[in-house]
Amino acid sequence: MNDYKQKFYNYIILLTLFAVGATEIFSQDLQYVIALLGIFSFGILHGSNDLFVIEKLNQNDKQKQFLKSLFIYLAVVLAFVVVFYVVPLFALIAFVLISGYHFGEQHFHAKISDQSSILASFFYLCYGLLILFLLLYLNLEEVIVIIKDMTSYTVPDSLFLIVLIASFVLSLTLFYFNSVNNPELKSSALVNVLYLVMFTVLFYLSDVVWGFAAYFVLWHSIPSLKDQVNSLYGKFHFKNFMKYFKKAFPYWLASILGMVVVVWLFKDTKNFLSLLFAFIAAITFPHVFIMRKLFDRH
């Protein structure tokens, strides 16, 4: 099993190094197209099957539970869209915090035995914020323009640096305390330092879309898909992935159509990147809690 996991991440590392090289080889337009294809395929797909995951996690009265879950899921997504429209700055802050936690959880959950630990939760949050603000800080000019378009608020440059430094220090501290009772986490210290170096190079050389897409797809969405397939079907391989894809396809298609509708409705008031990140935020919000439940089960 460890050999399988190592091979899986070896491929992820190779693809990440390819993404680093692509910043110098591919034109910015081509990078943009590939990034969007990655986000709209694996990125959206990994959160499209949330209702099926809920159905599997709740075995009692499946049809009633599914309809209830569908109603709650859609209500949460729509509520988040409304909040993003009415108070976009608050929604953006909530998205950053929730996404930070979710990124950290996906990266480290398999190495921490007690998922309910407060130390683990704070560690997930701080590490995810470290990744996000590393990307944001190394693409400051572009990010400030996007945030201003989304919220009409100009974020001071110093805030990004402060959060980046604070999340780095807290991540190191919480890694140490969590590693005391988690030997697998402790043994991963060196490799995670090397990952951070690799992410730093990637984010420094890329623009915000390419850097975000590379991390979001390769280091978050694909590992999340693997975890979901393992949980739902027992083992990750192509046949089981296709089962997952067939179940997820209607929800994935609905998500893509939803994105098209959002772009069409707000095309005259917001730029595409602002709408893209707002849409990802809306579908991420319920997905985080569903994955939390899935990880608790295991």
ZIQUI-V992654 format. One record per residue. N is the residue number from 1. PSI is psi in degrees with one decimal (999 if undefined). OMEGA is omega in radians with two decimals (none if undefined). NEAR is the number of other C-alpha atoms within 12 Angstrom. Layout:
n: [N & N]
psi: [PSI & PSI]
omega: [OMEGA & OMEGA]
near: [NEAR & NEAR]
//
This chain:
n: [1 & 2 & 3 & 4 & 5 & 6 & 7 & 8 & 9 & 10 & 11 & 12 & 13 & 14 & 15 & 16 & 17 & 18 & 19 & 20 & 21 & 22 & 23 & 24 & 25 & 26 & 27 & 28 & 29 & 30 & 31 & 32 & 33 & 34 & 35 & 36 & 37 & 38 & 39 & 40 & 41 & 42 & 43 & 44 & 45 & 46 & 47 & 48 & 49 & 50 & 51 & 52 & 53 & 54 & 55 & 56 & 57 & 58 & 59 & 60 & 61 & 62 & 63 & 64 & 65 & 66 & 67 & 68 & 69 & 70 & 71 & 72 & 73 & 74 & 75 & 76 & 77 & 78 & 79 & 80 & 81 & 82 & 83 & 84 & 85 & 86 & 87 & 88 & 89 & 90 & 91 & 92 & 93 & 94 & 95 & 96 & 97 & 98 & 99 & 100 & 101 & 102 & 103 & 104 & 105 & 106 & 107 & 108 & 109 & 110 & 111 & 112 & 113 & 114 & 115 & 116 & 117 & 118 & 119 & 120 & 121 & 122 & 123 & 124 & 125 & 126 & 127 & 128 & 129 & 130 & 131 & 132 & 133 & 134 & 135 & 136 & 137 & 138 & 139 & 140 & 141 & 142 & 143 & 144 & 145 & 146 & 147 & 148 & 149 & 150 & 151 & 152 & 153 & 154 & 155 & 156 & 157 & 158 & 159 & 160 & 161 & 162 & 163 & 164 & 165 & 166 & 167 & 168 & 169 & 170 & 171 & 172 & 173 & 174 & 175 & 176 & 177 & 178 & 179 & 180 & 181 & 182 & 183 & 184 & 185 & 186 & 187 & 188 & 189 & 190 & 191 & 192 & 193 & 194 & 195 & 196 & 197 & 198 & 199 & 200 & 201 & 202 & 203 & 204 & 205 & 206 & 207 & 208 & 209 & 210 & 211 & 212 & 213 & 214 & 215 & 216 & 217 & 218 & 219 & 220 & 221 & 222 & 223 & 224 & 225 & 226 & 227 & 228 & 229 & 230 & 231 & 232 & 233 & 234 & 235 & 236 & 237 & 238 & 239 & 240 & 241 & 242 & 243 & 244 & 245 & 246 & 247 & 248 & 249 & 250 & 251 & 252 & 253 & 254 & 255 & 256 & 257 & 258 & 259 & 260 & 261 & 262 & 263 & 264 & 265 & 266 & 267 & 268 & 269 & 270 & 271 & 272 & 273 & 274 & 275 & 276 & 277 & 278 & 279 & 280 & 281 & 282 & 283 & 284 & 285 & 286 & 287 & 288 & 289 & 290 & 291 & 292 & 293 & 294 & 295 & 296 & 297 & 298]
psi: [-41.5 & -38.1 & -40.4 & -46.4 & -39.7 & -42.0 & -41.5 & -48.6 & -24.2 & -41.1 & -41.5 & -43.3 & -44.5 & -43.0 & -34.4 & -42.3 & -35.8 & -41.6 & -36.8 & -48.8 & -32.8 & -24.8 & -25.7 & -20.1 & -46.4 & 148.8 & 160.7 & -35.8 & -42.1 & -40.5 & -41.8 & -45.5 & -46.7 & -41.3 & -45.8 & -37.8 & -41.6 & -43.9 & -43.9 & -18.3 & -89.1 & -37.9 & -50.7 & -37.4 & -39.0 & -19.2 & 2.5 & -20.4 & 20.5 & -39.6 & -35.3 & -37.3 & -43.0 & -43.0 & -40.9 & -34.1 & -26.0 & 101.3 & -16.4 & 130.4 & 65.8 & -44.3 & -45.6 & -42.8 & -39.9 & -45.9 & -40.3 & -44.8 & -41.0 & -44.6 & -47.0 & -43.2 & -50.1 & -37.3 & -41.3 & -45.6 & -47.8 & -38.8 & -40.5 & -36.0 & -43.8 & -45.2 & -41.5 & -33.7 & -39.5 & -48.7 & 73.5 & -33.3 & -44.3 & -44.5 & -38.4 & -42.1 & -43.6 & -41.6 & -43.7 & -44.7 & -45.7 & -43.3 & -39.5 & -47.8 & -45.3 & -40.6 & -45.0 & -39.7 & -45.8 & -37.6 & -35.4 & -4.5 & -33.7 & -12.5 & -1.0 & 124.0 & -38.4 & 94.4 & -18.7 & -1.6 & 133.9 & -37.7 & -41.6 & -44.0 & -44.2 & -35.3 & -45.1 & -46.9 & -48.1 & -39.9 & -43.3 & -40.9 & -35.3 & -46.7 & -47.9 & -46.4 & -20.9 & -46.0 & -46.7 & -43.6 & -35.9 & -1.4 & 44.2 & -49.5 & -46.9 & -41.9 & -41.4 & -38.5 & -43.8 & -44.7 & -39.7 & -38.3 & -35.3 & -37.7 & -10.7 & 19.7 & 133.9 & 113.0 & 130.0 & 142.5 & -37.9 & -28.7 & -40.3 & -41.9 & -40.6 & -47.8 & -38.6 & -48.0 & -44.7 & -42.3 & -32.2 & -48.2 & -45.2 & -36.1 & -44.6 & -46.5 & -47.0 & -29.6 & -43.4 & -49.4 & -36.8 & -29.1 & -16.6 & -42.7 & 10.2 & 85.7 & -32.4 & -36.8 & -44.7 & -42.7 & -12.9 & 5.7 & -51.8 & -46.2 & -33.1 & -29.4 & -43.4 & -37.6 & -44.4 & -39.6 & -44.9 & -43.8 & -39.5 & -45.4 & -45.3 & -50.8 & -33.8 & -40.1 & -23.0 & 168.9 & 178.5 & -33.7 & -48.1 & -44.2 & -45.3 & -45.8 & -42.9 & -46.8 & -46.7 & -41.8 & -51.7 & -40.2 & -9.8 & -57.9 & -48.9 & -46.1 & -36.0 & -41.5 & -42.7 & -45.6 & -40.9 & -42.4 & -43.2 & -43.3 & -39.9 & -32.8 & 0.4 & -30.1 & 143.9 & 112.3 & 175.4 & -43.0 & -44.4 & -34.3 & -40.0 & -34.3 & -45.5 & -45.5 & -41.8 & -38.5 & -38.7 & -21.3 & -48.0 & -39.5 & -37.1 & -45.5 & -40.9 & -37.5 & -43.8 & -44.2 & -37.8 & -41.3 & -42.4 & -43.0 & -43.7 & -44.9 & -43.2 & -41.4 & -36.3 & 15.0 & -25.6 & -10.0 & -22.3 & 151.5 & 166.3 & -41.0 & -39.1 & -44.6 & -38.1 & -49.1 & -33.6 & -40.5 & -43.8 & -39.9 & -43.3 & -42.0 & -17.0 & -35.3 & -54.6 & -29.9 & -37.7 & -44.0 & -33.2 & -43.1 & -32.6 & -42.9 & -39.0 & -44.1 & -35.5 & -37.0 & -31.1 & 999]
omega: [3.12 & 3.09 & 3.12 & 3.13 & 3.14 & 3.11 & 3.13 & -3.11 & 3.03 & 3.09 & 3.12 & 3.13 & 3.13 & 3.12 & 3.10 & 3.08 & 3.04 & 3.12 & 3.07 & 3.14 & -3.10 & 3.12 & 3.13 & -3.04 & -3.07 & 3.02 & -3.13 & 3.12 & 3.13 & 3.06 & -3.12 & -3.14 & -3.13 & 3.14 & -3.14 & 3.07 & 3.11 & -3.13 & -3.09 & 3.10 & -3.09 & -3.09 & 3.12 & -3.10 & -3.03 & 3.08 & -3.05 & -3.03 & -3.07 & -3.10 & 3.08 & 3.08 & 3.10 & -3.14 & 3.14 & -3.12 & -3.14 & -3.04 & -3.06 & 3.07 & -2.96 & -3.06 & 3.11 & 3.14 & -3.13 & -3.13 & 3.10 & -3.13 & 3.12 & 3.14 & -3.12 & -3.11 & -3.12 & 3.12 & 3.14 & 3.14 & -3.13 & 3.12 & -3.13 & 3.07 & 3.12 & 3.12 & 3.12 & 3.14 & -3.04 & 3.13 & -3.01 & -3.13 & 3.10 & -3.13 & -3.14 & 3.10 & 3.12 & 3.13 & -3.14 & -3.13 & -3.11 & 3.13 & 3.10 & 3.11 & -3.07 & 3.10 & 3.14 & 3.13 & -3.14 & -3.07 & -2.97 & -2.99 & -3.09 & -3.09 & -3.13 & -3.01 & -3.08 & -3.10 & -3.13 & -3.12 & 3.09 & 3.09 & 3.13 & -3.12 & 3.11 & 3.11 & 3.09 & -3.11 & -3.06 & 3.14 & 3.11 & 3.09 & 3.08 & 3.12 & -3.10 & -3.07 & 2.96 & 3.08 & -3.08 & -3.09 & -3.13 & 3.07 & -2.95 & -3.04 & -3.14 & -3.09 & -3.13 & 3.11 & -3.14 & -3.13 & 3.13 & 3.12 & -3.12 & -2.94 & -3.02 & -3.10 & 3.10 & -3.10 & 3.11 & -3.12 & -3.04 & -3.11 & -3.14 & -3.13 & 3.14 & -3.14 & 3.14 & -3.13 & -3.12 & -3.13 & 3.11 & -3.13 & -3.14 & 3.10 & 3.10 & -3.12 & -3.10 & 3.04 & -3.13 & -3.08 & 3.11 & -3.10 & -3.14 & -3.11 & -3.12 & -3.06 & 3.13 & 3.07 & -3.13 & -3.10 & -3.13 & -3.04 & -3.07 & -3.09 & 3.12 & 3.00 & 3.12 & 3.06 & -3.13 & 3.08 & 3.13 & 3.11 & -3.14 & 3.11 & 3.13 & -3.08 & 3.14 & -3.08 & -3.03 & 2.90 & -2.99 & -3.12 & -3.14 & -3.14 & 3.12 & -3.10 & -3.12 & 3.14 & -3.05 & -3.10 & -3.00 & -3.01 & 3.12 & -3.00 & -3.11 & 3.04 & 3.10 & 3.07 & 3.12 & -3.14 & -3.13 & 3.11 & 3.08 & -3.09 & -3.05 & -3.01 & 3.04 & -3.12 & 3.13 & 2.95 & -2.96 & -3.10 & 3.12 & 3.08 & 3.13 & 3.03 & 3.12 & -3.09 & -3.14 & 3.11 & -3.04 & -2.97 & -3.13 & -3.14 & 3.08 & 3.13 & 3.11 & 3.11 & 3.12 & 3.11 & 3.08 & 3.10 & 3.11 & 3.13 & 3.13 & 3.12 & -3.12 & -3.09 & -3.00 & -3.05 & -3.10 & -3.08 & -3.10 & 3.06 & -3.00 & -3.11 & 3.10 & 3.13 & 3.14 & -3.12 & 3.08 & 3.14 & 3.09 & 3.11 & -3.08 & -3.11 & 3.11 & -3.01 & 3.12 & -3.11 & -3.12 & -3.10 & 3.10 & 3.12 & 3.06 & 3.12 & 3.13 & 3.13 & 3.09 & -3.14 & -3.07 & none]
near: [9 & 10 & 9 & 14 & 17 & 13 & 13 & 21 & 23 & 18 & 18 & 26 & 26 & 19 & 22 & 34 & 27 & 20 & 34 & 29 & 22 & 26 & 30 & 19 & 15 & 19 & 16 & 20 & 16 & 17 & 29 & 25 & 17 & 26 & 34 & 28 & 21 & 29 & 36 & 32 & 28 & 34 & 36 & 43 & 40 & 45 & 47 & 39 & 40 & 44 & 34 & 38 & 38 & 36 & 25 & 26 & 27 & 21 & 14 & 12 & 14 & 19 & 17 & 15 & 22 & 23 & 17 & 18 & 26 & 24 & 17 & 21 & 32 & 25 & 18 & 23 & 26 & 24 & 22 & 29 & 32 & 20 & 24 & 29 & 28 & 16 & 19 & 28 & 23 & 21 & 30 & 37 & 22 & 22 & 34 & 32 & 32 & 33 & 38 & 37 & 37 & 41 & 40 & 37 & 39 & 39 & 34 & 39 & 36 & 26 & 27 & 35 & 23 & 21 & 28 & 20 & 20 & 15 & 26 & 37 & 31 & 31 & 40 & 40 & 36 & 39 & 42 & 39 & 39 & 38 & 45 & 42 & 38 & 38 & 38 & 36 & 32 & 30 & 29 & 28 & 20 & 23 & 32 & 26 & 24 & 29 & 31 & 22 & 27 & 34 & 28 & 20 & 18 & 20 & 26 & 18 & 21 & 16 & 17 & 27 & 24 & 18 & 28 & 27 & 22 & 22 & 32 & 27 & 19 & 26 & 37 & 25 & 20 & 27 & 38 & 22 & 22 & 33 & 26 & 19 & 19 & 25 & 18 & 21 & 27 & 23 & 19 & 21 & 22 & 14 & 18 & 22 & 19 & 14 & 25 & 29 & 19 & 30 & 34 & 29 & 23 & 36 & 35 & 25 & 25 & 36 & 33 & 36 & 38 & 40 & 45 & 44 & 39 & 43 & 43 & 45 & 35 & 39 & 39 & 37 & 35 & 34 & 32 & 41 & 39 & 33 & 31 & 42 & 32 & 24 & 27 & 27 & 21 & 15 & 21 & 26 & 19 & 15 & 15 & 22 & 29 & 17 & 21 & 35 & 28 & 18 & 24 & 29 & 25 & 19 & 27 & 29 & 22 & 21 & 33 & 28 & 17 & 26 & 31 & 19 & 16 & 30 & 23 & 17 & 16 & 21 & 17 & 12 & 17 & 25 & 23 & 24 & 29 & 33 & 34 & 36 & 40 & 40 & 38 & 41 & 38 & 40 & 41 & 40 & 38 & 35 & 37 & 32 & 25 & 33 & 37 & 31 & 23 & 30 & 29 & 20 & 21 & 20]
//
